[in-house]
Amino acid sequence: MATAAQWIEGARLRTLPLAIAPVLIGTGAALGSIGGLSSLIIGSVDDGQPHGVHLPSLFLRALLALVVSLGLQIGSNYANDYSDGIRGTDDERVGPLRLTATGAAPPHAVKRAAFASFAVAGLAGVLLTIVSHSWWLIPVGVLAVLAAWYYTGGKHPYGYIALGEVFVFVFFGLVATLGSAYSMVHRLSPSAWAGAVAIGLFACAVLMVNNLRDIPSDSQVGKTTLAVLLGDDRSRAVYALLVFAPYVLLIVPILTGQPAALLAVLSLVLIVSPLKTVLGNAEGTALIPTIKHTGLAALTYSALLALGLSL
């Protein structure tokens, strides 16, 4: 049976910044749309509902949104471990520990861990729905769980037909960010949309470099990712575009009266190292740190953008 350390490694902690980032942006955009953090400190804000938005209520919603996002990310990681493991896709994979493929944990235990994570996300989602009076969050949450499972699960996983980036852009970009923002203040600003697209692109960049690393092994087992379709050189170029585009999107909050969003540019320094690694034609295990560094750059970008939007 896997040790606690192996279960933690199997959760793929390097991917968790991408679960935190959209909630940060959603919170910052929500605060910015109601006049900033100072407006909540002074008093309640009318959000169009019979009740006002108060600071404790807003941060409770942010916390619940964070639990939902983390639960879905960890559940997705365990689900991918299980599904790829029983298919044999991970048998020759380069990268972090795979619980199922290595036999560190039996498949049924990994599957239970995935469903337990989804259950935690579901419970937090129900509570968020209740406190925010946003009942549409429930079907969206169900769709998110199904998308996480069928990424590599089921008879026809869409992650095997080059649609993985579509999933992460929609659910870890648009849905996570806009869902967080709307659950807090029942409105969506242009800055929220721009931030959602930005973090969706960062999430795609992480997946792209992960699949770039695995092009040889994925090609052998018939797993067609976008990186496999594009090939090595084009995948590296697309990665560069994906990590630079979020900075171009900062023009949206700046032009809509939130110039402090420019703070996010400071995170550019964190992109230099992974970009040099990818464009320097690194392969295999040499690309593993790039996944972590890209995720940290996305998290820093999101934290700085959230700060700028909430001022």
C-alpha positions as CSV (number, residue, x, y, z in Angstrom):
1,M,0.0,0.0,0.0
2,A,1.2,3.5,-0.8
3,T,2.7,5.6,2.0
4,A,1.3,9.0,2.9
5,A,4.2,10.7,1.0
6,Q,3.4,8.7,-2.1
7,W,-0.3,9.7,-1.9
8,I,0.7,13.3,-1.6
9,E,3.0,13.0,-4.6
10,G,0.3,11.3,-6.5
11,A,-1.9,14.3,-5.9
12,R,0.6,16.2,-8.0
13,L,1.0,19.3,-5.8
14,R,2.8,21.2,-8.6
15,T,-0.6,21.5,-10.3
16,L,-2.4,23.0,-7.4
17,P,-1.4,26.7,-8.1
18,L,-3.7,26.4,-11.1
19,A,-6.6,25.6,-8.7
20,I,-5.8,28.5,-6.4
21,A,-5.2,31.1,-9.2
22,P,-8.7,31.4,-10.6
23,V,-10.2,31.9,-7.2
24,L,-7.7,34.7,-6.5
25,I,-8.6,36.4,-9.7
26,G,-12.3,35.9,-9.2
27,T,-12.1,37.4,-5.7
28,G,-10.1,40.4,-6.9
29,A,-12.5,41.0,-9.8
30,A,-15.5,40.7,-7.4
31,L,-14.0,43.3,-5.1
32,G,-13.1,45.6,-8.0
33,S,-16.6,45.4,-9.4
34,I,-18.1,46.8,-6.2
35,G,-15.6,49.6,-5.6
36,G,-12.7,47.7,-4.0
37,L,-11.9,46.2,-0.7
38,S,-12.4,49.6,1.1
39,S,-16.1,49.6,0.2
40,L,-16.5,46.4,2.1
41,I,-14.5,47.6,5.1
42,I,-16.6,50.7,5.3
43,G,-19.9,48.8,5.1
44,S,-22.1,46.4,3.1
45,V,-22.5,46.6,-0.7
46,D,-25.8,46.0,-2.6
47,D,-25.3,43.1,-5.0
48,G,-28.8,43.2,-6.4
49,Q,-30.0,40.6,-3.9
50,P,-32.2,41.0,-0.8
51,H,-29.1,40.9,1.3
52,G,-25.9,42.9,1.2
53,V,-22.4,41.6,0.6
54,H,-20.3,41.8,3.8
55,L,-16.6,41.1,4.2
56,P,-17.0,37.9,6.2
57,S,-19.6,36.6,3.7
58,L,-17.4,37.3,0.7
59,F,-14.4,35.6,2.2
60,L,-16.5,32.6,3.2
61,R,-17.6,32.3,-0.4
62,A,-13.9,32.7,-1.6
63,L,-12.9,29.9,0.8
64,L,-15.6,27.6,-0.4
65,A,-14.7,28.3,-4.0
66,L,-11.1,27.5,-3.2
67,V,-12.1,24.1,-1.6
68,V,-14.2,23.3,-4.7
69,S,-11.3,24.2,-7.1
70,L,-8.7,22.2,-5.1
71,G,-11.0,19.2,-4.7
72,L,-11.6,19.1,-8.5
73,Q,-7.9,19.5,-9.3
74,I,-6.8,16.7,-6.9
75,G,-9.7,14.5,-7.9
76,S,-8.8,15.0,-11.6
77,N,-5.2,14.1,-10.8
78,Y,-6.1,10.9,-9.1
79,A,-8.7,10.1,-11.8
80,N,-6.0,10.5,-14.5
81,D,-3.6,8.3,-12.5
82,Y,-6.2,5.6,-12.2
83,S,-7.5,5.7,-15.8
84,D,-4.1,6.0,-17.5
85,G,-2.7,3.3,-15.1
86,I,-5.3,0.7,-16.0
87,R,-4.9,1.4,-19.7
88,G,-1.1,1.0,-19.5
89,T,-0.5,4.5,-20.8
90,D,1.7,5.4,-17.8
91,D,3.9,2.2,-18.0
92,E,6.8,4.0,-19.7
93,R,5.9,7.5,-18.7
94,V,8.6,10.1,-17.7
95,G,7.6,12.2,-14.7
96,P,6.4,12.1,-11.1
97,L,5.2,8.9,-9.4
98,R,2.1,7.3,-10.8
99,L,0.3,5.3,-8.1
100,T,-1.6,2.9,-10.3
101,A,1.1,2.2,-13.0
102,T,3.8,1.6,-10.5
103,G,1.7,-0.6,-8.3
104,A,2.3,1.6,-5.3
105,A,-1.5,1.6,-4.7
106,P,-4.2,-0.7,-6.0
107,P,-6.4,0.8,-8.8
108,H,-9.5,0.7,-6.7
109,A,-7.8,2.7,-3.9
110,V,-6.7,5.4,-6.4
111,K,-10.2,5.5,-7.8
112,R,-11.7,5.9,-4.3
113,A,-9.3,8.8,-3.7
114,A,-10.5,10.5,-6.8
115,F,-14.2,10.2,-5.9
116,A,-13.4,11.3,-2.3
117,S,-11.8,14.4,-3.7
118,F,-14.8,15.0,-5.9
119,A,-17.1,14.5,-2.9
120,V,-15.2,17.2,-0.9
121,A,-15.5,19.5,-3.9
122,G,-19.2,18.7,-4.2
123,L,-20.0,19.4,-0.5
124,A,-18.2,22.7,-0.7
125,G,-20.0,23.5,-3.9
126,V,-23.4,22.8,-2.3
127,L,-22.5,25.1,0.6
128,L,-21.3,27.8,-1.8
129,T,-24.6,27.5,-3.7
130,I,-26.6,27.9,-0.5
131,V,-24.7,30.9,0.8
132,S,-24.5,32.7,-2.6
133,H,-28.0,31.8,-3.8
134,S,-26.5,30.7,-7.1
135,W,-28.3,27.5,-7.8
136,W,-26.9,27.2,-11.3
137,L,-23.6,26.3,-9.7
138,I,-24.8,22.7,-9.0
139,P,-25.2,21.6,-12.7
140,V,-22.0,23.4,-13.6
141,G,-20.2,21.5,-10.8
142,V,-21.6,18.2,-12.0
143,L,-20.3,19.0,-15.5
144,A,-16.9,19.8,-14.0
145,V,-16.7,16.4,-12.3
146,L,-17.8,14.6,-15.4
147,A,-15.2,16.5,-17.5
148,A,-12.5,15.7,-14.9
149,W,-13.3,12.0,-15.0
150,Y,-13.7,11.6,-18.8
151,Y,-10.5,13.4,-19.5
152,T,-8.8,10.0,-19.4
153,G,-11.6,7.8,-18.2
154,G,-14.4,6.0,-20.0
155,K,-14.3,4.2,-23.3
156,H,-13.6,7.4,-25.3
157,P,-11.5,9.8,-23.2
158,Y,-11.3,13.2,-24.8
159,G,-7.8,13.7,-23.5
160,Y,-6.7,11.1,-26.0
161,I,-8.1,13.1,-29.0
162,A,-6.3,16.4,-28.4
163,L,-9.1,18.1,-26.5
164,G,-7.4,18.3,-23.1
165,E,-6.5,22.0,-23.5
166,V,-10.2,22.8,-24.2
167,F,-11.2,21.2,-20.9
168,V,-8.6,23.0,-18.8
169,F,-9.3,26.4,-20.5
170,V,-13.1,26.1,-20.0
171,F,-13.1,24.6,-16.5
172,F,-9.9,25.8,-14.8
173,G,-10.0,29.1,-16.6
174,L,-13.5,30.4,-17.4
175,V,-15.7,28.3,-15.1
176,A,-13.5,28.5,-12.0
177,T,-12.7,32.2,-12.3
178,L,-16.2,33.5,-13.4
179,G,-18.0,31.1,-11.0
180,S,-15.9,32.4,-8.1
181,A,-16.5,36.0,-9.0
182,Y,-20.3,35.6,-9.6
183,S,-20.9,33.6,-6.4
184,M,-19.4,36.6,-4.5
185,V,-21.2,39.6,-5.9
186,H,-23.6,38.3,-8.6
187,R,-22.0,40.2,-11.4
188,L,-19.2,39.8,-13.9
189,S,-16.9,42.6,-15.0
190,P,-14.7,42.8,-18.1
191,S,-11.7,42.4,-15.8
192,A,-13.2,39.1,-14.5
193,W,-13.5,37.8,-18.1
194,A,-10.0,38.9,-19.0
195,G,-8.6,37.3,-15.9
196,A,-10.5,34.1,-16.6
197,V,-9.1,33.9,-20.1
198,A,-5.6,34.6,-18.8
199,I,-5.6,31.9,-16.2
200,G,-7.1,29.5,-18.7
201,L,-4.2,30.2,-21.0
202,F,-1.7,29.6,-18.2
203,A,-3.5,26.2,-17.5
204,C,-3.2,25.3,-21.1
205,A,0.5,26.2,-21.0
206,V,1.1,23.8,-18.1
207,L,-0.7,21.0,-19.9
208,M,1.2,21.8,-23.1
209,V,4.6,21.4,-21.5
210,N,3.5,18.3,-19.6
211,N,2.4,16.7,-22.9
212,L,5.5,18.0,-24.7
213,R,7.5,16.0,-22.3
214,D,5.4,12.9,-23.0
215,I,5.3,13.1,-26.8
216,P,7.5,10.0,-27.3
217,S,5.6,7.8,-24.8
218,D,2.1,9.1,-25.8
219,S,2.9,8.5,-29.4
220,Q,3.8,4.9,-28.7
221,V,0.6,4.1,-26.8
222,G,-1.7,5.9,-29.2
223,K,-2.6,8.8,-27.0
224,T,-3.1,11.8,-29.3
225,T,-2.6,15.0,-27.4
226,L,-2.4,18.5,-28.9
227,A,1.4,18.3,-28.4
228,V,1.5,15.0,-30.4
229,L,-0.5,16.6,-33.2
230,L,1.6,19.8,-33.3
231,G,4.9,18.1,-33.0
232,D,7.9,19.2,-30.8
233,D,8.8,22.5,-32.4
234,R,5.3,23.9,-32.8
235,S,4.4,22.8,-29.2
236,R,7.3,24.8,-27.9
237,A,6.2,27.9,-29.9
238,V,2.6,27.5,-28.7
239,Y,3.8,27.3,-25.1
240,A,5.6,30.6,-25.5
241,L,2.4,32.2,-26.9
242,L,0.3,30.8,-24.0
243,V,2.5,32.3,-21.3
244,F,2.8,35.7,-22.9
245,A,-0.8,36.2,-23.9
246,P,-2.1,36.8,-20.3
247,Y,0.1,39.9,-20.1
248,V,-1.5,41.3,-23.2
249,L,-4.9,40.8,-21.6
250,L,-4.0,43.2,-18.8
251,I,-5.0,45.9,-21.2
252,V,-8.6,45.1,-20.5
253,P,-8.7,46.1,-16.7
254,I,-6.3,49.0,-17.4
255,L,-8.7,50.5,-20.1
256,T,-11.7,49.9,-17.8
257,G,-10.4,52.0,-15.0
258,Q,-8.2,49.6,-13.0
259,P,-4.6,50.6,-13.8
260,A,-3.3,48.8,-10.7
261,A,-3.8,45.5,-12.6
262,L,-0.4,46.4,-14.2
263,L,1.1,44.9,-11.0
264,A,0.7,41.5,-12.6
265,V,3.5,42.4,-15.0
266,L,6.0,41.8,-12.2
267,S,5.4,38.1,-12.5
268,L,7.0,38.1,-15.9
269,V,10.3,37.5,-14.2
270,L,9.1,34.0,-13.2
271,I,8.4,33.1,-16.9
272,V,12.0,33.6,-18.0
273,S,13.4,30.3,-16.6
274,P,10.7,27.9,-17.8
275,L,10.6,29.7,-21.2
276,K,14.3,29.3,-21.6
277,T,14.0,25.7,-20.8
278,V,11.2,25.0,-23.2
279,L,12.7,27.1,-26.1
280,G,16.1,25.6,-25.3
281,N,14.8,22.2,-26.5
282,A,15.0,20.5,-23.1
283,E,13.5,17.0,-23.1
284,G,12.2,14.3,-20.8
285,T,12.9,14.9,-17.1
286,A,14.5,18.2,-17.8
287,L,11.0,19.6,-18.5
288,I,9.5,18.5,-15.2
289,P,10.6,21.6,-13.2
290,T,9.0,23.7,-16.0
291,I,5.5,22.5,-15.0
292,K,6.1,23.7,-11.4
293,H,7.6,27.0,-12.5
294,T,4.8,27.8,-14.9
295,G,2.2,27.0,-12.3
296,L,4.0,29.3,-9.8
297,A,4.2,32.1,-12.4
298,A,0.5,31.7,-13.0
299,L,-0.2,31.9,-9.2
300,T,2.0,35.0,-8.8
301,Y,0.3,36.6,-11.8
302,S,-3.1,35.9,-10.3
303,A,-2.2,37.1,-6.8
304,L,-0.8,40.4,-8.2
305,L,-3.8,40.8,-10.6
306,A,-6.2,40.2,-7.7
307,L,-4.4,42.8,-5.6
308,G,-4.5,45.3,-8.4
309,L,-8.2,44.7,-9.1
310,S,-9.2,44.9,-5.5
311,L,-7.5,48.2,-4.7
